[in-house]
């Protein structure tokens, strides 16, 4: 006896793509969700954390890291990095203060600081791209030399700033928010568009993914790297000038360890140390995580020694997270 068996339609096929999309969404935004949860818990448990004054102070405290993280993101995405940013912050601030003291011109002070930052960055790019010096060695050497120059030109002393015009450069407000916060917002918008919607951004990711393939596709890899480091130096110098205007002096010992905070924020935000992968919104979340942890430790009056320990833990966690993500992607 023949029996016709009709197979029942299965409902697994529509659910599988939905499940996969949910997993991808959770993976892509896990750090963002984690920060939202962290922010909520801190708002409920830490006194004065959610006050308006503290939130503005938090945004102001991460302004310099946020500016420089935007360009560090591009360097990391191209499979490079820059350890000299802390020294450039100090040197540009000192140089701007000295120019202001001798000329009385805010324009010359700002222009001189920005120009020297761009030149130092371009010099890093030439060393790495054309002279084939390892990025670690090149930027480490630059870090030491530029820090030394900051001490030499200032004779080891802070250079005071009394010009109100220059002080307003980092102290003025717009819509109840300090100017450095708006500059940081502008950096995220500009470099987000640059990364996601321009040939420059696509070429940067292509170079980080596979430099030889990018070269064969017509990308001028060496010139691109020089431009990336020049942008890095320019934005870092701007951060240094804003910092000097906020503290009303150029400090040759300013921003020590700054480069590690910036790199930690980028890696926490999903920028791969292997190159070829970066998200501007992820970098914003990474910057906020770094700033929030430091802000809370200050509110709780945690000793500075423990703060150094925590920054090291965050850096190590960021690198381990990057390694785990890279291994997971290779298995897939």
PAZAPA-4460 file (N, C-alpha, C; in steps of 0.05 Angstrom, whole numbers, plus 32768, in hexadecimal, padded with zeros to 4 digits):
% residues 332
    n_x    n_y    n_z   ca_x   ca_y   ca_z    c_x    c_y    c_z   seq   type   mol
   8011   7FE8   8000   8000   8000   8000   8012   8019   8000     1      X     A
   800D   802A   7FED   801C   8043   7FEB   8010   8058   7FFD     2      X     A
   8021   8065   800B   8018   807C   801C   8027   8095   8014     3      X     A
   8019   80AA   800E   8025   80C3   8008   8029   80D3   8022     4      X     A
   8042   80D9   8027   8049   80E7   803F   8050   8104   8037     5      X     A
   8042   8116   8041   8048   8133   803B   8058   813F   8052     6      X     A
   806F   8148   804B   8080   8154   8060   8074   816E   806A     7      X     A
   8075   8170   8084   806A   8189   8090   807E   819F   808D     8      X     A
   8075   81B7   8087   8087   81CE   8085   8094   81D4   80A0     9      X     A
   80AD   81D9   809E   80BC   81E0   80B7   80BD   81FE   80BA    10      X     A
   80BE   8207   80D3   80BF   8224   80D9   80DA   822D   80E2    11      X     A
   80EE   821B   80DE   8108   8222   80E8   8117   8236   80D5    12      X     A
   8111   8235   80BB   811F   8246   80A9   811B   8263   80AD    13      X     A
   8102   826D   80B3   80FF   828A   80B7   810C   8293   80D1    14      X     A
   810C   8280   80E5   8117   8289   80FF   8135   828A   8100    15      X     A
   8142   8279   80EF   815F   8278   80EF   816B   8293   80E8    16      X     A
   8163   82A0   80D2   816E   82BA   80CB   8168   82CF   80E1    17      X     A
   8150   82CD   80ED   8149   82E0   8101   815B   82DD   811A    18      X     A
   8160   82C3   8121   8172   82BE   8138   818E   82C8   8132    19      X     A
   8197   82C3   8119   81B2   82CB   8111   81B4   82EA   8112    20      X     A
   81A0   82F8   8109   81A1   8315   8109   81A1   8320   8125    21      X     A
   8192   8313   8137   8192   831B   8153   81AD   8317   8160    22      X     A
   81BA   8300   8159   81D4   82FB   8164   81E9   8310   815A    23      X     A
   81E7   8316   8140   81F9   832A   8135   81F5   8345   8141    24      X     A
   81DB   834D   8145   81D5   8366   8152   81E0   8368   816E    25      X     A
   81DD   8351   817D   81E7   8351   8199   8205   8352   8199    26      X     A
   8212   8344   8186   822F   8344   8184   823A   8360   817D    27      X     A
   822D   836D   816A   8236   8388   8161   8232   839D   8176    28      X     A
   821E   839A   8186   8217   83B0   8199   8219   83A7   81B6    29      X     A
   8227   8391   81BB   822A   8387   81D7   8237   839C   81E9    30      X     A
   824C   83AA   81DF   8259   83BE   81EF   8247   83D5   81F5    31      X     A
   8237   83DD   81E2   8224   83F3   81E6   820F   83EB   81FC    32      X     A
   8204   83D3   81F9   81F1   83CA   820D   81FE   83C8   8229    33      X     A
   8217   83BF   822A   8225   83BD   8243   8229   83D8   824F    34      X     A
   822F   83EC   823F   8233   8407   824A   8219   8413   8254    35      X     A
   8203   840E   8246   81E9   8417   824F   81E2   840C   826A    36      X     A
   81E7   83F2   826D   81E2   83E5   8287   81F5   83F1   829D    37      X     A
   820E   83F4   8296   8221   8400   82A9   8219   841C   82B2    38      X     A
   8211   842C   829E   8209   8447   82A4   81F0   8448   82B6    39      X     A
   81DD   8436   82B1   81C5   8434   82C1   81CC   842C   82DE    40      X     A
   81DD   8418   82E1   81E4   840F   82FC   81F3   8425   830C    41      X     A
   8205   8433   82FE   8215   8448   830B   8202   8460   8313    42      X     A
   81EF   8465   8302   81DC   847B   8308   81CC   8475   8321    43      X     A
   81C6   845C   8326   81B6   8454   833D   81C7   8450   8356    44      X     A
   81E1   844A   8353   81F1   8442   836B   8206   8456   8373    45      X     A
   820E   8468   8361   8224   847B   8368   8218   8497   836B    46      X     A
   821C   84A3   8382   8212   84BD   8387   821D   84D2   8374    47      X     A
   820C   84E3   836A   8213   84FA   8359   821C   84F2   833D    48      X     A
   821C   84D7   8336   8225   84CF   831C   8213   84DA   8306    49      X     A
   81F9   84D9   830B   81E5   84E1   82F6   81DE   84FE   82F8    50      X     A
   81EC   850E   8308   81E6   852A   8309   81EF   8538   82EF    51      X     A
   81E2   854E   82E9   81E9   855C   82D0   8206   8566   82D0    52      X     A
   820F   856F   82E6   822B   8579   82E8   823F   8563   82E3    53      X     A
   8239   854B   82ED   824C   8535   82EA   824B   852A   82CD    54      X     A
   8234   852A   82C1   8232   8520   82A5   8241   8533   8292    55      X     A
   823F   854D   8297   824E   8560   8287   826C   855D   828C    56      X     A
   8273   8559   82A6   828F   8554   82AC   829A   853B   82A0    57      X     A
   8289   8526   829F   8291   850D   8292   8297   8512   8274    58      X     A
   8285   8520   8266   8289   8525   824A   82A2   8536   8245    59      X     A
   82A7   8549   8257   82BE   855A   8254   82D8   854A   8259    60      X     A
   82D7   8537   826C   82EF   8528   8273   82F7   8515   825C    61      X     A
   82E4   850C   824C   82EB   84FA   8236   82EE   8509   821B    62      X     A
   82ED   8523   821C   82EE   8532   8203   8308   852D   81F4    63      X     A
   831F   8530   8202   8339   852C   81F4   833C   8510   81EB    64      X     A
   8335   84FC   81FB   8337   84E0   81F3   8326   84DB   81DA    65      X     A
   830D   84E6   81DB   82FB   84E2   81C5   8305   84ED   81AA    66      X     A
   8311   8506   81AB   831C   8512   8193   8331   8500   8186    67      X     A
   8344   84F8   8197   835B   84E9   818D   8353   84CC   8186    68      X     A
   833F   84C1   8194   8336   84A6   818D   832B   84A4   8171    69      X     A
   831F   84BA   8167   8314   84BA   814C   832A   84B5   8137    70      X     A
   8341   84C1   813A   8357   84BD   8127   8367   84A4   812E    71      X     A
   8369   849D   8148   8376   8484   814F   8367   846C   8143    72      X     A
   834D   846F   8141   833C   845B   8135   8345   8455   8118    73      X     A
   834A   846B   8109   8353   8468   80EE   836E   845B   80EC    74      X     A
   8381   8463   80FE   839B   8456   80FE   839A   8439   8104    75      X     A
   838A   8431   8118   8387   8415   811F   8379   8406   8109    76      X     A
   8366   8412   80FC   8358   8405   80E6   836A   83FF   80CE    77      X     A
   837F   840F   80CB   8393   840B   80B6   83AA   83F9   80BF    78      X     A
   83A7   83ED   80D7   83BB   83DA   80E2   83D4   83E9   80ED    79      X     A
   83D0   8402   80F6   83E6   8411   8102   83DB   841C   811D    80      X     A
   83EC   8429   812C   83E4   8437   8144   83F9   844C   814B    81      X     A
   83F2   845E   815E   8403   8475   8164   8406   8477   8182    82      X     A
   841F   8473   818C   8424   8476   81A8   842D   8492   81B0    83      X     A
   842F   84A4   819C   843A   84BE   81A2   8425   84D3   81A8    84      X     A
   840C   84CB   81A9   83F6   84E0   81AB   83F8   84EF   81C6    85      X     A
   83FF   84E2   81DC   8401   84F0   81F5   8416   8505   81F4    86      X     A
   842D   84FF   81E8   8443   8513   81E6   843B   852A   81D3    87      X     A
   842C   8524   81BE   8423   8539   81AC   8410   854C   81BA    88      X     A
   83FE   8540   81CB   83EC   8551   81DB   83FC   8565   81EC    89      X     A
   8411   855B   81FA   8421   856C   820B   8430   8581   81FB    90      X     A
   843D   8578   81E5   844E   858A   81D6   843E   85A0   81C8    91      X     A
   8427   8598   81BC   8417   85AD   81AE   840C   85C1   81C2    92      X     A
   8405   85B8   81DA   83FB   85CB   81EF   8411   85DE   81F8    93      X     A
   8429   85D3   81FC   8440   85E4   8204   8447   85F7   81EE    94      X     A
   8449   85EE   81D6   8451   85FF   81C0   843C   8615   81BB    95      X     A
   8422   860E   81BD   840D   8622   81B9   840F   8637   81CF    96      X     A
   8415   862F   81E8   8417   8642   81FE   842F   8655   81FA    97      X     A
   8446   8649   81F0   845E   865A   81EB   8459   866E   81D5    98      X     A
   844D   8665   81BF   8447   8677   81A9   8434   868D   81B2    99      X     A
   8420   8686   81C2   840D   869A   81CC   841B   86AE   81DE   100      X     A
   842E   86A5   81EE   843C   86B6   8201   844E   86CA   81F2   101      X     A
   8459   86C1   81DC   846D   86D2   81CD   8460   86E4   81B8   102      X     A
   8449   86DC   81AD   843C   86EB   8198   8422   86F8   81A0   103      X     A
   8415   86ED   81B4   83FB   86F7   81BC   83E5   86F0   81A9   104      X     A
   83EA   86DF   8195   83D6   86D8   8180   83CB   86BC   8186   105      X     A
   83B1   86BB   818A   83A4   86A1   818E   83A5   8691   8175   106      X     A
   83A1   869E   815E   83A1   8690   8144   83BC   8683   813F   107      X     A
   83D2   8691   8144   83EC   8686   8140   83F2   866F   8153   108      X     A
   83E8   8672   816C   83ED   865D   8180   83DE   8643   8178   109      X     A
   83C5   8646   8170   83B6   862E   8167   83C1   8623   814D   110      X     A
   83C7   8634   813A   83D1   862B   8121   83EC   861D   8124   111      X     A
   83FE   8628   8135   8418   861C   8139   8416   8601   8146   112      X     A
   8404   85FF   815A   8400   85E5   8168   83F5   85D0   8155   113      X     A
   83E1   85D7   8145   83D6   85C4   8132   83EA   85BC   811C   114      X     A
   83FA   85CF   8113   840D   85C9   80FE   8423   85B6   8108   115      X     A
   842D   85BA   8120   8442   85A9   812A   8437   858D   812F   116      X     A
   841E   858B   8138   8411   8570   813C   840F   8561   8122   117      X     A
   8405   856F   810D   8403   8562   80F2   841E   8559   80E8   118      X     A
   8433   856A   80EC   844D   8563   80E2   8459   854B   80F1   119      X     A
   8455   854A   810B   845E   8532   811A   8450   8519   8111   120      X     A
   8435   851C   810D   8426   8505   8103   842F   84FC   80E8   121      X     A
   8433   850F   80D6   843D   8508   80BB   8458   84FB   80BC   122      X     A
   8469   8504   80CE   8483   84F8   80D2   8481   84DB   80DA   123      X     A
   846E   84D6   80ED   8469   84BA   80F4   8461   84A9   80DC   124      X     A
   844F   84B5   80CC   8446   84A7   80B4   845C   84A0   80A0   125      X     A
   846E   84B3   809C   8485   84AF   808A   8497   8498   8095   126      X     A
   849C   8499   80AF   84AD   8484   80BB   84A1   8469   80B7   127      X     A
   8487   8467   80BB   847A   844D   80BA   8474   8444   809D   128      X     A
   846A   8456   808C   8462   844E   8071   8479   844C   805E   129      X     A
   848B   845F   805E   84A0   8460   804A   84BB   8454   8054   130      X     A
   84C2   8458   806D   84DB   844E   8078   84D7   8433   8085   131      X     A
   84BE   8429   8085   84B8   840E   808F   84C1   8409   80AC   132      X     A
   84C0   841E   80BD   84C5   841B   80D9   84AC   8411   80E6   133      X     A
   84AF   83FD   80F8   8498   83F2   8106   8489   8408   8115   134      X     A
   846E   8407   8114   845E   841D   8121   8464   841F   813E   135      X     A
   8468   8409   814C   846E   8409   8168   8488   8419   816D   136      X     A
   849D   8413   815F   84B7   8420   8163   84B6   843D   815A   137      X     A
   84AA   8442   8143   84A9   845E   8138   849A   8470   814B   138      X     A
   8482   8468   8154   8473   847B   8164   847D   847B   8181   139      X     A
   848A   8466   818A   8496   8466   81A5   84AD   847A   81A5   140      X     A
   84BE   8479   8190   84D4   848C   818E   84C9   84A9   818C   141      X     A
   84B4   84AD   817C   84A9   84C8   817A   849D   84D1   8195   142      X     A
   8491   84BF   81A3   8486   84C5   81BE   849B   84D0   81D0   143      X     A
   84B2   84C3   81D1   84C8   84CC   81E2   84D4   84E6   81D9   144      X     A
   84D8   84E9   81BE   84E4   8502   81B4   84D2   851A   81B7   145      X     A
   84B9   8516   81B1   84A6   852D   81B4   84A2   8535   81D1   146      X     A
   84A1   8521   81E3   849F   8528   81FF   84B8   8537   8208   147      X     A
   84CF   852F   81FE   84E8   853D   8205   84E8   8559   81FA   148      X     A
   84DD   855D   81E2   84DB   8578   81D7   84C9   858A   81E7   149      X     A
   84B3   857E   81F1   84A1   858E   8202   84AF   8598   821B   150      X     A
   84C0   8587   8227   84CF   8590   823F   84E5   85A4   8238   151      X     A
   84F1   85A0   8220   8507   85B2   8218   84FD   85CE   8212   152      X     A
   84E8   85D1   8202   84DE   85EB   81FA   84D1   85FA   8212   153      X     A
   84C7   85EB   8225   84BA   85F8   823D   84CE   85FA   8254   154      X     A
   84E7   85F0   8250   84FB   85EF   8266   84F0   85E0   827E   155      X     A
   84E0   85CC   8279   84D6   85BC   828E   84C1   85C8   82A0   156      X     A
   84B7   85E0   8298   84A3   85EE   82A8   8488   85F1   8299   157      X     A
   8473   85F3   82A8   8459   85F9   829B   8459   8615   8290   158      X     A
   844E   8619   8278   844C   8633   826B   8430   863E   826F   159      X     A
   842E   8653   827F   8414   865E   8287   8406   866B   8270   160      X     A
   83EB   866B   8271   83DA   8678   825C   83C7   868B   826B   161      X     A
   83C8   86A4   8262   83B6   86B8   826F   83A3   86C5   825A   162      X     A
   83A7   86BF   8241   8397   86CB   822C   837A   86C0   822D   163      X     A
   8367   86D1   8231   834B   86C8   8234   8340   86BC   821A   164      X     A
   834A   86C6   8203   8341   86BA   81EA   8349   869D   81E7   165      X     A
   8361   8697   81EF   836B   867B   81EE   835D   866A   8203   166      X     A
   8359   8675   821A   834C   8666   822F   832F   865F   8227   167      X     A
   8322   8672   821A   8307   866C   8210   8306   8656   81FB   168      X     A
   831C   8650   81EF   831E   863B   81DB   8316   8620   81E7   169      X     A
   831C   861C   8200   8315   8603   820D   8301   8606   8224   170      X     A
   82F8   861F   822A   82E8   8624   8241   82CC   862F   823B   171      X     A
   82C8   8638   8222   82AE   8643   821B   8299   862D   8218   172      X     A
   827F   8636   8219   8269   8623   8218   8256   862A   8202   173      X     A
   8248   8615   81F8   8233   8619   81E4   821D   8605   81EB   174      X     A
   8205   8610   81EE   81EE   8600   81F6   81F4   85F0   8210   175      X     A
   8200   85FE   8222   8206   85F3   823D   821B   85DD   823D   176      X     A
   8228   85D8   8227   823E   85C4   8225   8258   85D1   821E   177      X     A
   826E   85C9   822B   8288   85D5   8225   8290   85D1   8208   178      X     A
   82A0   85E3   81FD   82A8   85E2   81E1   82B7   85C8   81DB   179      X     A
   82C9   85BE   81ED   82D7   85A4   81E6   82C4   858D   81E1   180      X     A
   82AD   858D   81EE   8299   8578   81E9   828F   857A   81CD   181      X     A
   8289   8592   81C4   827F   8596   81A8   8294   858F   8194   182      X     A
   82AD   8595   819A   82C3   858E   8188   82C5   8570   8185   183      X     A
   82C2   8562   819C   82C3   8544   819B   82AB   8539   818B   184      X     A
   8294   8544   818F   827C   853B   817F   8282   853F   8162   185      X     A
   828D   8556   815A   8293   855C   813E   82A7   8548   8134   186      X     A
   82BB   8540   8144   82CF   852C   813B   82C2   8512   8135   187      X     A
   82B0   8509   8147   82A2   84EF   8142   8291   84F0   8129   188      X     A
   8284   8506   8124   8273   8509   810C   8285   8509   80F3   189      X     A
   829A   8519   80F3   82AB   851C   80DB   82B9   8502   80D5   190      X     A
   82C5   84F5   80E9   82D4   84DD   80E4   82C2   84C5   80E0   191      X     A
   82AA   84C6   80EB   8297   84B1   80E5   828F   84B2   80C8   192      X     A
   8289   84C9   80BD   8283   84CC   80A1   829B   84C4   8090   193      X     A
   82B3   84CD   8098   82CC   84C6   808A   82D0   84A8   8088   194      X     A
   82CB   849A   809E   82CF   847D   809F   82BA   846E   808E   195      X     A
   82A1   8476   8090   828B   8466   8085   8281   846F   806A   196      X     A
   8288   8487   8062   827B   8492   8049   828E   849E   8036   197      X     A
   82A8   8498   8038   82BB   84A4   8025   82CF   848E   801C   198      X     A
   82DB   8494   8005   82EF   8482   7FFA   8307   8480   800E   199      X     A
   830D   8496   801A   8324   8496   802E   831F   8481   8044   200      X     A
   8307   8481   804F   8300   846E   8064   8301   8451   805A   201      X     A
   82F6   844C   8042   82F6   8431   8037   8312   8428   8032   202      X     A
   8323   843A   8028   833F   8432   8023   834E   842D   803D   203      X     A
   8347   843C   8052   8354   8437   806C   834E   841B   8076   204      X     A
   8335   8413   8074   832D   83F8   807D   8339   83E3   806B   205      X     A
   833B   83E9   8051   8347   83D6   803E   8365   83D1   8044   206      X     A
   8373   83E7   804A   838F   83E5   8051   8393   83D4   806B   207      X     A
   8382   83D9   807E   8383   83C9   8097   837D   83AC   8093   208      X     A
   836A   83A6   8081   8362   838B   807C   8377   837B   806D   209      X     A
   8382   8387   8058   8397   837A   8048   83A6   8390   8038   210      X     A
   83BD   8399   8042   83CB   83AE   8035   83D4   83A8   8018   211      X     A
   83DC   838F   8013   83E5   8388   7FF8   83CE   8388   7FE5   212      X     A
   83B7   837D   7FED   83A0   837D   7FDC   8396   8399   7FD6   213      X     A
   8397   83AB   7FEB   8390   83C7   7FE7   83A3   83D4   7FD3   214      X     A
   83BC   83CE   7FD5   83D0   83DA   7FC2   83CA   83D1   7FA6   215      X     A
   83C4   83B7   7FA2   83BE   83AC   7F88   83A4   83B8   7F7D   216      X     A
   8392   83C0   7F8F   8379   83CD   7F86   837C   83EA   7F80   217      X     A
   8395   83F5   7F82   839A   8411   7F7B   839B   8424   7F92   218      X     A
   839A   841B   7FAB   839C   842D   7FC2   83B9   8434   7FC6   219      X     A
   83BF   844D   7FC9   83DA   8456   7FCF   83DE   8454   7FED   220      X     A
   83E7   843D   7FF5   83E8   8435   8012   83FA   8448   8022   221      X     A
   8412   844D   8018   8425   845D   8027   841A   847A   802B   222      X     A
   8410   8486   8016   8406   84A1   8018   83EE   84A2   802B   223      X     A
   83DD   848D   802A   83C6   848C   803C   83CF   848C   8059   224      X     A
   83E3   847C   805F   83ED   847A   807A   83F8   8494   8084   225      X     A
   8406   84A2   8073   8411   84BD   807B   83FA   84CF   8082   226      X     A
   83E5   84CF   8071   83CE   84E1   8076   83C0   84D9   8090   227      X     A
   83BE   84BF   8096   83B1   84B6   80AF   83C0   84C1   80C7   228      X     A
   83DB   84BF   80C7   83EA   84C8   80DD   83EB   84E6   80DF   229      X     A
   83EA   84F4   80C8   83E8   8511   80C9   83CE   851A   80D6   230      X     A
   83B8   850D   80CF   839E   8513   80DB   839F   850D   80F9   231      X     A
   83AC   84F6   8100   83AF   84F0   811C   83BE   8506   812B   232      X     A
   83D4   850F   8120   83E3   8525   812D   83D3   853F   812F   233      X     A
   83C4   8545   811A   83B5   855E   811A   839F   855E   812F   234      X     A
   8390   8549   8131   837A   8547   8145   8386   8546   8161   235      X     A
   839C   8537   8164   83A9   8535   817F   83B3   8551   8188   236      X     A
   83BE   8560   8175   83C7   857B   817C   83B0   858D   8184   237      X     A
   8399   858A   8177   8381   8599   817E   8379   8592   819B   238      X     A
   837A   8578   81A2   8373   8570   81BD   8387   857B   81D1   239      X     A
   83A1   857D   81C9   83B5   8589   81DB   83B0   85A6   81E0   240      X     A
   83A9   85B5   81CB   83A3   85D2   81CD   838B   85D7   81DF   241      X     A
   8376   85C6   81DB   835E   85C9   81EC   8364   85C3   8209   242      X     A
   8375   85AE   820E   837C   85A8   8229   838C   85BE   8236   243      X     A
   839F   85CA   8227   83AF   85E0   8232   839D   85F8   8238   244      X     A
   8389   85FD   8228   8377   8614   822D   8366   860E   8246   245      X     A
   835E   85F5   824A   834E   85EE   8261   835D   85F1   827B   246      X     A
   8377   85E9   827B   8386   85EA   8294   8397   8604   8295   247      X     A
   8393   8615   8281   83A0   8630   827F   83BF   862E   8281   248      X     A
   83CA   8619   8275   83E7   8617   8274   83EF   8600   8261   249      X     A
   8407   8602   8256   8412   85ED   8246   8424   85DC   8258   250      X     A
   841D   85C3   825C   842A   85B1   826F   843B   859D   8260   251      X     A
   8456   859D   8263   8466   8589   8254   8462   856C   825E   252      X     A
   8457   8569   8276   8452   854E   8280   8435   8546   827E   253      X     A
   8425   8554   826E   8409   854E   826B   8405   8534   825B   254      X     A
   83EE   8528   825F   83E4   8511   824E   83F6   84F9   824F   255      X     A
   8403   84F4   8265   8413   84DB   8267   8400   84C3   826A   256      X     A
   8405   84AF   825A   83F4   8497   8258   83DB   849C   8248   257      X     A
   83D8   84B3   823B   83C1   84BA   822B   83BD   84A7   8214   258      X     A
   83D3   849F   8207   83D1   848D   81F0   83C4   8472   81F7   259      X     A
   83C9   8468   820F   83BE   844E   8217   83A0   8450   821B   260      X     A
   8397   8467   8226   837A   846B   822A   836C   846C   820F   261      X     A
   8378   847A   81FC   836C   847D   81E1   836A   8462   81D3   262      X     A
   8380   8452   81D4   8380   8438   81C7   836C   8426   81D5   263      X     A
   836B   8426   81EF   8358   8416   81FE   833C   841D   81F6   264      X     A
   8335   8436   81F4   831A   843E   81EC   8313   8434   81D0   265      X     A
   8326   8436   81BE   8321   842C   81A2   831D   840E   81A1   266      X     A
   832D   83FF   81B0   832B   83E2   81AF   8311   83D9   81BD   267      X     A
   830B   83E6   81D4   82F1   83E1   81E1   82DA   83E6   81CE   268      X     A
   82DD   83FA   81BC   82C8   8401   81A9   82C7   83F0   8191   269      X     A
   82D7   83DA   8190   82D5   83C7   817A   82E8   83CC   8163   270      X     A
   82FC   83DE   8166   8310   83E2   8152   8324   83CB   8155   271      X     A
   8329   83BC   813F   833B   83A5   8140   8358   83AD   813F   272      X     A
   8368   83A1   8151   8385   83A6   8150   8391   8398   8138   273      X     A
   8382   8386   812B   838C   8379   8112   8386   838A   80F9   274      X     A
   8378   83A0   80FC   8372   83B2   80E6   8359   83A9   80D6   275      X     A
   834F   83BC   80C6   8339   83B6   80B4   831D   83B7   80C0   276      X     A
   831B   83BE   80DA   8301   83BF   80E7   82FF   83D6   80FA   277      X     A
   82EA   83E7   80F7   82E6   83FE   8109   82CA   8407   8107   278      X     A
   82BF   8411   811D   82A4   841D   811E   82A5   8435   812F   279      X     A
   829D   844C   8124   829F   8465   8133   828D   8466   814B   280      X     A
   8275   845A   814A   8264   8459   8161   8270   8448   8177   281      X     A
   827D   8432   8170   828A   8421   8183   82A0   8430   8192   282      X     A
   82AF   8441   8183   82C5   8451   818F   82B9   8464   81A3   283      X     A
   82A2   8470   819D   8294   8482   81AF   828D   8474   81C9   284      X     A
   8283   845B   81C7   827C   844C   81DF   8295   8445   81EF   285      X     A
   82AB   843E   81E1   82C4   8438   81EF   82CE   8450   81FE   286      X     A
   82CD   8467   81F2   82D5   8480   81FF   82C4   8485   8218   287      X     A
   82AA   8481   8216   8298   8486   822C   829D   8472   8243   288      X     A
   82A4   8459   823C   82AA   8445   8251   82C3   844E   8260   289      X     A
   82D8   8455   8252   82F1   845E   825F   82EB   8476   8271   290      X     A
   82DD   848A   8267   82D7   84A2   8276   82C5   849C   828E   291      X     A
   82B1   848B   828B   829F   8485   82A0   82AD   8477   82B7   292      X     A
   82BE   8464   82B1   82CC   8455   82C6   82DE   8468   82D6   293      X     A
   82EC   847A   82C8   82FD   848D   82D6   82EC   84A1   82E7   294      X     A
   82D6   84A9   82DB   82C4   84BC   82E9   82B9   84B0   8303   295      X     A
   82B1   8497   8302   82A6   848A   8319   82BC   8486   832F   296      X     A
   82D4   847F   8326   82E9   847B   833A   82F0   8496   8348   297      X     A
   82EE   84AC   8339   82F2   84C6   8345   82DB   84CD   8359   298      X     A
   82C2   84C6   8351   82AC   84CC   8363   82AE   84BB   837D   299      X     A
   82B8   84A3   837A   82BB   8491   8391   82D5   8496   83A0   300      X     A
   82E5   84AA   8396   82FE   84B1   83A3   8311   8499   83A5   301      X     A
   8313   848B   838E   8325   8474   838D   8342   847F   8389   302      X     A
   8354   8473   8397   8370   847B   8396   837B   847A   837A   303      X     A
   838D   848D   8373   8398   848E   8358   83A7   8475   8350   304      X     A
   83B3   8467   8363   83C2   844F   835D   83AF   8439   8353   305      X     A
   8397   8437   835F   8384   8424   8356   8378   842C   833B   306      X     A
   8377   8446   8336   836D   844E   831B   8380   8446   8305   307      X     A
   839B   8447   830B   83AE   843D   82F7   83AA   841F   82F3   308      X     A
   83A5   8410   8308   83A0   83F4   8306   8388   83EE   82F5   309      X     A
   8372   83FD   82F9   835A   83F9   82EA   835D   83FF   82CD   310      X     A
   836C   8414   82C6   8372   841B   82AA   8381   8405   829D   311      X     A
   8394   83F8   82AB   83A2   83E2   82A0   8390   83CA   829B   312      X     A
   837E   83C5   82AE   836B   83AF   82AB   835A   83B3   8292   313      X     A
   8350   83CC   828F   833F   83D2   8278   834E   83CE   825E   314      X     A
   8367   83D7   825D   8377   83D3   8244   837B   83B6   823E   315      X     A
   8382   83A6   8252   8385   8389   824E   836B   837C   8245   316      X     A
   8355   8384   8252   833B   8379   824A   8334   8380   822E   317      X     A
   833B   8399   8225   8335   83A1   820A   8345   8390   81F6   318      X     A
   835E   838B   81FB   836F   837B   81E9   8365   835E   81E8   319      X     A
   835E   8353   81FF   8354   8337   8200   833A   8335   81F1   320      X     A
   8329   8349   81F4   830F   8349   81E6   8314   834A   81C8   321      X     A
   8327   835A   81BF   832E   835B   81A2   8338   8340   8198   322      X     A
   8348   8333   81A8   8353   8319   81A0   833C   8304   819E   323      X     A
   832A   8304   81B2   8314   82F1   81B1   8302   82F5   8199   324      X     A
   82FD   830F   8192   82EC   8315   817B   82FA   830B   8161   325      X     A
   8314   8310   815F   8323   8308   8147   8323   82EA   8144   326      X     A
   8327   82DB   815A   8326   82BE   8158   830B   82B3   8151   327      X     A
   82F6   82C0   815C   82DB   82B8   8155   82D5   82BC   8137   328      X     A
   82DE   82D3   812C   82D9   82D8   8110   82E8   82C5   80FE   329      X     A
   8300   82BD   8106   8310   82AA   80F6   8302   828E   80F5   330      X     A
   82F6   8286   810C   82E8   826C   810C   82D0   826C   80FA   331      X     A
   82C3   8284   80F9   82AC   8286   80E7   82B5   8287   80CA   332      X     A
***
